[in-house]
Amino acid sequence: MMLIEVIGGIIQWVIFPILYLQYTFYQQLKKQDKELAVLQAKSEVQTQSTDRELKEIKNTVDRIFQKLDSLENNLRK
């Protein structure tokens, strides 16, 4: 009977707390994985948006230079 009580005490005071801590860490890790995935998605959207805006700016600048070249050619004639 004494051995069963010792094993029960070990399970109750050592193994259960360790399992609870592992479970808690696992839950936190899952939460952090989700948050990381959301942040990565937001970053990707921002990067795409920035790239699109930079393309628009480049196209606008190219059109401005084309018009300036056209004006310069007309003035030289």
C-alpha positions in Angstrom: 0.0 0.0 0.0 2.9 2.3 0.8 4.3 2.0 -2.8 1.0 2.9 -4.4 0.8 6.0 -2.2 4.3 7.1 -3.2 3.6 6.5 -6.8 0.3 8.4 -6.5 2.1 11.3 -4.8 4.8 11.4 -7.5 2.1 11.5 -10.2 0.1 14.1 -8.4 3.0 16.4 -7.4 5.5 15.9 -10.2 4.1 14.4 -13.4 0.7 16.3 -13.5 2.4 19.8 -13.0 4.9 18.9 -15.7 2.2 17.8 -18.1 0.2 21.0 -17.2 3.2 23.2 -18.0 3.8 21.4 -21.3 0.2 21.8 -22.2 0.3 25.5 -21.3 3.5 26.0 -23.4 1.9 24.1 -26.3 -1.2 26.4 -26.2 1.0 29.5 -26.1 3.0 28.2 -29.0 -0.1 27.6 -31.1 -1.3 31.2 -30.3 2.1 32.6 -31.3 2.1 30.6 -34.5 -1.3 32.0 -35.4 -0.2 35.6 -34.6 3.0 35.1 -36.6 0.9 33.8 -39.6 -1.3 36.9 -39.4 1.7 39.2 -39.2 3.3 37.5 -42.2 0.1 37.9 -44.2 -0.1 41.6 -43.3 3.5 42.1 -44.3 2.9 40.4 -47.6 -0.1 42.6 -48.3 1.9 45.7 -47.4 4.7 44.6 -49.6 2.4 44.0 -52.6 0.7 47.4 -52.0 4.0 49.2 -51.8 5.3 47.5 -55.0 2.1 48.4 -56.8 2.4 52.0 -55.7 6.0 52.2 -56.7 5.1 50.8 -60.2 2.4 53.5 -60.5 4.9 56.2 -59.5 7.5 54.9 -62.0 4.9 54.8 -64.8 3.8 58.4 -63.9 7.5 59.6 -63.9 8.1 57.8 -67.3 5.0 59.5 -68.8 6.2 62.9 -67.5 9.6 62.3 -69.1 8.0 61.3 -72.3 6.0 64.5 -72.4 9.1 66.5 -71.6 11.0 64.8 -74.4 8.1 65.5 -76.7 8.0 69.2 -75.7 11.7 69.4 -76.1 11.5 67.9 -79.6 8.7 70.3 -80.5 10.7 73.3 -79.3 13.8 72.3 -81.3 11.7 72.1 -84.5 
